Amino acid sequence: MATDILSNPERLTTLVKVLDGALADHEHETLVEHGEVTLVIPAAALLEVAWILRDHPDLRFEQLIDLCGVDYAAYGSSQWTTDDASNTGFGRGVDRDQDFALDHPHRFAVVYHLLSLVHNQRVRVRVYADGAQPVVASIVPVWAAANWFEREAFDLFGILFSGHPDLRRILTDYGFVGYPFRKDFPLSGHVEMRYDPAQGRVIYEPVSITPRVLVPRVIRDDHRYVGTAVSSEAPHA
């Protein structure tokens, strides 16, 4: 049975060396965290690097496992620190001050997860898109499976993929306004739809529900949790 790269640090080091060697002529950054390799490349070099990752004999990342968009607006904001916010509450959705500017050039990114069946190894590729109007090249010519993945990222994040053969919404309807996975999109949305029997069709109306803020669960140390620790010798259910 082949040994997975995550359980073999030597293979991880070898993969990093091969990536750096194969991409010596291209701007890139190789990151290693938690036993995983992330390759960060500029959007302008995406297609050239993609062909190398797929066809280089020591890489052979023939399979695209996943592709997704990311919105880094307010990423790492202190309002998510549960312990500190226990007494003061959470501000997400109420406080519109952003730690990460909405027009920052690194606000949006496209992340690709690749698998090499030949060498039994994986790599994550991250490409930042321009914050004002995020655009990256389509990788459908390299991995045909990217077709619907790119349409999903376009639909939910508004990221454009230049050269895509059929870039249109795939989850929301054609008349949907906005991109629901962007951090500045309201949780309740902008409009709601219903079937009107009098008109015999679906109609759109302004949202009628009261907007509310979803916050993480806060765990406090008080008398409710005293003495509830389970002994390590206790039988498991």
WOVENQUI-V649718 format. One record per pair of residues at least 12 apart in sequence whose C-alpha atoms are under 10 Angstrom apart, sorted by the first residue. I is the first residue (numbers start at 0). J is the second residue. D is the distance in whole Angstrom. If there is no record, write none. Layout:
# WOVENQUI-V649718
((I/J/D) (I/J/D))
This chain:
# WOVENQUI-V649718
((1/118/9) (1/119/7) (2/119/8) (2/120/10) (3/118/10) (3/119/7) (3/120/7) (3/121/9) (4/34/8) (4/35/9) (4/118/9) (4/119/7) (4/120/6) (4/121/8) (5/33/9) (5/34/5) (5/35/7) (5/36/10) (5/120/9) (5/121/9) (6/34/8) (7/34/9) (8/34/8) (10/120/9) (11/31/9) (11/34/7) (11/35/8) (11/36/8) (11/120/9) (11/121/10) (12/31/9) (12/36/9) (14/36/8) (14/57/9) (14/58/8) (14/118/10) (14/120/8) (14/121/9) (14/122/9) (15/29/7) (15/30/9) (15/31/8) (15/36/7) (15/37/9) (15/38/9) (15/122/10) (16/29/10) (17/55/10) (17/57/7) (17/58/8) (18/36/10) (18/38/9) (18/51/10) (18/52/8) (18/55/10) (18/57/9) (18/58/8) (18/122/10) (19/38/10) (21/48/9) (21/51/7) (21/52/8) (21/55/8) (21/56/10) (21/57/9) (21/58/9) (22/40/10) (22/47/10) (22/48/7) (22/51/8) (22/52/9) (24/48/10) (25/40/8) (25/41/9) (25/44/7) (25/45/10) (25/47/9) (25/48/8) (26/39/9) (26/40/6) (26/41/7) (26/43/10) (26/44/8) (26/48/10) (27/39/6) (27/40/5) (27/41/7) (27/44/9) (27/48/9) (28/40/7) (28/41/9) (28/124/10) (28/125/10) (29/123/10) (29/124/9) (30/123/10) (35/120/10) (35/121/8) (35/122/7) (35/123/8) (36/120/10) (36/121/8) (36/122/5) (36/123/6) (36/124/9) (37/110/9) (37/111/10) (37/112/9) (37/121/9) (37/122/6) (37/123/5) (37/124/6) (37/125/7) (38/110/10) (38/111/10) (38/122/7) (38/123/6) (38/124/5) (38/125/6) (38/126/9) (39/110/9) (39/123/8) (39/124/6) (39/125/5) (39/126/6) (39/127/8) (40/124/7) (40/125/7) (40/126/6) (40/127/8) (41/125/9) (41/126/6) (41/127/7) (41/128/8) (41/135/10) (42/108/9) (42/109/9) (42/125/9) (42/126/6) (42/127/6) (42/128/7) (42/129/9) (42/134/8) (42/135/6) (42/136/7) (43/126/9) (43/127/10) (43/128/10) (43/135/8) (43/136/8) (44/126/9) (44/135/10) (44/136/9) (45/124/9) (45/125/10) (45/126/8) (45/135/8) (45/136/7) (45/137/9) (45/138/8) (46/135/10) (46/136/7) (46/137/8) (46/138/7) (46/139/10) (46/140/9) (46/141/8) (47/141/10) (48/124/10) (49/61/10) (49/124/9) (49/138/8) (49/140/10) (49/141/7) (49/142/9) (50/138/9) (50/140/9) (50/141/6) (50/142/9) (51/141/10) (52/113/9) (52/115/9) (52/122/9) (52/141/10) (53/113/9) (53/114/10) (53/115/8) (53/141/8) (53/142/9) (54/141/10) (56/117/9) (56/118/10) (57/115/10) (57/117/9) (57/118/8) (58/114/9) (58/115/7) (58/116/10) (58/117/8) (58/118/7) (58/119/10) (58/120/8) (58/121/9) (58/122/10) (59/113/10) (59/114/8) (59/115/6) (59/116/8) (59/117/7) (59/118/7) (59/119/10) (59/120/9) (60/112/10) (60/113/6) (60/114/5) (60/115/4) (60/116/7) (60/117/8) (60/118/9) (60/119/9) (60/120/8) (60/121/8) (60/122/8) (60/142/10) (61/113/8) (61/114/7) (61/115/6) (61/116/8) (61/117/9) (61/141/9) (61/142/8) (62/112/9) (62/113/6) (62/114/5) (62/115/6) (62/116/8) (62/121/10) (62/141/10) (62/142/7) (62/143/10) (62/144/8) (63/111/7) (63/112/6) (63/113/5) (63/114/6) (63/115/9) (63/141/9) (63/142/6) (63/143/9) (63/144/7) (63/145/7) (64/111/8) (64/112/5) (64/113/6) (64/114/7) (64/121/9) (64/123/10) (64/142/10) (64/144/9) (64/145/9) (65/110/8) (65/111/6) (65/112/5) (65/113/7) (65/114/10) (65/123/10) (65/144/9) (65/145/8) (65/148/7) (65/149/10) (66/109/7) (66/110/6) (66/111/5) (66/112/6) (66/113/9) (66/123/10) (66/124/9) (66/125/10) (66/144/9) (66/145/7) (66/146/10) (66/147/9) (66/148/6) (66/149/7) (66/151/9) (66/152/8) (67/108/8) (67/109/6) (67/110/5) (67/111/7) (67/112/9) (67/125/10) (67/145/10) (67/148/7) (67/149/8) (67/150/10) (67/151/8) (67/152/6) (67/153/10) (67/155/10) (67/156/9) (68/107/7) (68/108/6) (68/109/5) (68/110/6) (68/111/9) (68/125/10) (68/126/10) (68/127/10) (68/128/10) (68/148/9) (68/149/9) (68/151/9) (68/152/5) (68/153/8) (68/155/8) (68/156/6) (68/157/9) (68/158/8) (68/180/9) (68/181/10) (69/106/8) (69/107/6) (69/108/5) (69/109/6) (69/110/7) (69/125/10) (69/127/9) (69/128/10) (69/152/9) (69/155/10) (69/156/8) (69/158/10) (69/180/9) (69/181/8) (69/182/10) (70/101/9) (70/105/9) (70/106/6) (70/107/5) (70/108/7) (70/109/9) (70/130/9) (70/156/8) (70/180/8) (70/181/6) (70/182/7) (70/183/10) (71/98/10) (71/99/7) (71/100/9) (71/101/9) (71/103/9) (71/105/8) (71/106/5) (71/107/6) (71/108/8) (71/130/10) (71/181/9) (71/182/8) (72/97/7) (72/98/7) (72/99/5) (72/100/7) (72/101/6) (72/102/9) (72/103/8) (72/105/9) (72/106/6) (72/107/8) (72/130/10) (72/181/8) (72/182/6) (72/183/8) (73/91/9) (73/95/10) (73/96/9) (73/97/5) (73/98/5) (73/99/5) (73/100/8) (73/101/9) (73/106/9) (73/182/8) (73/183/10) (74/97/9) (74/98/8) (74/99/7) (74/106/9) (74/182/10) (75/98/8) (75/99/9) (76/91/9) (76/97/8) (76/98/6) (76/99/8) (77/89/9) (77/90/10) (77/98/9) (78/90/6) (78/91/7) (78/94/10) (78/214/10) (79/91/8) (79/214/9) (79/215/8) (80/215/10) (80/217/10) (81/214/10) (81/215/8) (81/216/8) (81/217/6) (81/218/8) (81/219/10) (82/217/8) (82/218/8) (82/219/8) (84/217/8) (85/216/9) (85/217/6) (85/218/8) (85/219/7) (86/217/9) (86/219/9) (88/214/9) (88/215/10) (88/217/9) (89/212/9) (89/213/9) (89/214/6) (89/215/8) (89/217/10) (90/212/9) (90/213/10) (90/214/8) (91/182/10) (91/212/7) (91/213/8) (91/214/7) (91/215/10) (92/182/9) (92/183/9) (92/184/10) (92/185/8) (92/186/8) (92/210/10) (92/211/8) (92/212/6) (92/213/8) (92/214/9) (93/211/9) (93/212/7) (95/183/9) (97/183/10) (100/130/9) (101/130/7) (101/131/8) (101/181/10) (101/182/9) (101/183/8) (102/129/8) (102/130/5) (102/131/5) (102/132/9) (102/133/10) (103/128/10) (103/129/8) (103/130/5) (103/131/7) (104/127/8) (104/128/7) (104/129/5) (104/130/4) (104/131/7) (104/132/9) (104/133/9) (105/126/9) (105/127/6) (105/128/6) (105/129/6) (105/130/6) (105/131/10) (105/133/9) (106/127/8) (106/128/8) (106/129/7) (106/130/5) (106/131/9) (106/133/9) (107/126/9) (107/127/6) (107/128/5) (107/129/7) (107/130/6) (107/131/9) (107/132/9) (107/133/7) (107/134/9) (107/156/8) (107/157/10) (107/158/8) (107/181/9) (108/125/7) (108/126/5) (108/127/4) (108/128/5) (108/129/9) (108/130/9) (108/133/8) (108/134/10) (108/135/9) (108/156/10) (108/158/9) (109/124/8) (109/125/6) (109/126/5) (109/127/6) (109/128/7) (109/133/10) (109/134/10) (109/135/8) (109/149/9) (109/152/8) (109/156/10) (109/158/8) (110/123/7) (110/124/6) (110/125/5) (110/126/6) (110/127/9) (111/123/6) (111/124/5) (111/125/6) (111/126/8) (111/145/9) (111/148/10) (112/124/6) (112/125/9) (128/158/8) (128/159/9) (129/158/9) (130/158/10) (132/157/8) (132/158/8) (132/159/8) (133/153/10) (133/156/9) (133/157/7) (133/158/5) (133/159/6) (133/160/9) (134/153/10) (134/157/9) (134/158/6) (134/159/5) (134/160/6) (134/161/7) (135/158/8) (135/159/6) (135/160/5) (135/161/6) (135/162/9) (136/159/8) (136/160/5) (136/161/5) (136/162/6) (136/163/8) (137/149/8) (137/159/9) (137/160/5) (137/161/6) (137/162/6) (137/163/5) (137/164/9) (137/166/10) (138/160/8) (138/161/9) (138/162/8) (138/163/8) (139/160/10) (139/162/8) (139/163/7) (139/164/8) (140/162/9) (140/163/9) (140/164/10) (145/163/9) (146/160/10) (146/163/7) (146/164/8) (146/165/8) (146/166/8) (147/165/9) (147/166/9) (147/167/10) (147/168/10) (147/169/8) (148/169/9) (149/163/8) (149/165/10) (149/166/8) (149/167/9) (149/168/10) (149/169/10) (150/163/9) (150/165/8) (150/166/6) (150/167/6) (150/168/6) (150/169/6) (150/170/9) (151/166/9) (151/167/9) (151/168/7) (151/169/6) (151/170/7) (151/171/9) (152/168/9) (152/169/9) (152/178/9) (152/180/9) (153/166/8) (153/167/8) (153/168/7) (153/169/9) (153/178/8) (154/166/9) (154/167/7) (154/168/5) (154/169/6) (154/170/7) (154/171/7) (154/172/9) (154/173/10) (154/175/9) (154/177/9) (154/178/6) (154/179/8) (154/180/9) (155/168/8) (155/169/9) (155/170/8) (155/171/8) (155/177/8) (155/178/5) (155/179/5) (155/180/5) (155/181/7) (156/177/9) (156/178/5) (156/179/7) (156/180/6) (156/181/6) (156/182/9) (156/184/10) (157/177/8) (157/178/6) (157/179/9) (157/180/9) (157/181/8) (158/178/9) (174/203/10) (175/189/9) (175/190/9) (175/203/10) (176/188/9) (176/189/8) (176/190/8) (177/189/8) (185/210/8) (185/211/10) (185/212/10) (186/210/7) (186/211/8) (186/212/8) (186/213/9) (187/206/7) (187/207/9) (187/208/8) (187/209/8) (187/210/6) (187/211/8) (187/212/10) (188/205/9) (188/206/7) (188/208/10) (188/210/9) (189/204/9) (189/205/6) (189/206/6) (189/207/10) (190/203/6) (190/204/6) (190/205/5) (190/206/5) (190/207/8) (191/203/6) (191/204/5) (191/205/6) (191/206/5) (191/207/8) (191/208/9) (192/204/6) (192/205/9) (192/206/9))
